[in-house]
Amino acid sequence: MFNQVVIVDNLPVVEMKRFQKLQKVTTTIFSKHGEIKDINIPSTDGKTLGFAFIEYDTAEGAETAVKQGDRHRLDKSHTLRVNFYQDYEKMLNVCRAFLVTTAHPLCICSVASRRGRLRSSVVGVFSLRRLSPSA
């Protein structure tokens, strides 16, 4: 089931009065890749959070969305990033097993910003130390 879900990051953060327009634009862009089963654009405090979960009817639709939708330029301020949901799950499992001890330049990582938005960016190569079960 999760192989049919993608996460679209870097959507504009909009107030709820513009929510319907954002949902319509997102649906228009991503329905080109396959039949959409559901779109969830999370919000809090009257604003969207800048990302969406899109579930396709098939895994092929999700795969096409990742391949063709990633780096879609929505406007001059928003270039969309599209990833499989299960890729974020894998990353979270790795993050739980390792402790970051130092940071170095040039590592591509996906992190949550203070506003709750998912970000894929160059943030540094990390020296990782595996946590022991007793740590």
Stockholm file with secondary structure:
# STOCKHOLM 1.0

chainA/1-135         MFNQVVIVDNLPVVEMKRFQKLQKVTTTIFSKHGEIKDINIPSTDGKTLGFAFIEYDTAEGAETAVKQGDRHRLDKSHTLRVNFYQDYEKMLNVCRAFLVTTAHPLCICSVASRRGRLRSSVVGVFSLRRLSPSA
#=GR chainA/1-135 SS CGGGEEEEECCCCCBGGGHHHHHHHHHHHHGGGSCEEEEECCEETTEECSEEEEEESSHHHHHHHHHHHTTCEEETTEECEEEEHHHHHHHHHHHHHEEEEEEESCCEEEEECTTSCEEEEECCEEEEEECCTTC
#=GC SS_cons         CGGGEEEEECCCCCBGGGHHHHHHHHHHHHGGGSCEEEEECCEETTEECSEEEEEESSHHHHHHHHHHHTTCEEETTEECEEEEHHHHHHHHHHHHHEEEEEEESCCEEEEECTTSCEEEEECCEEEEEECCTTC
//
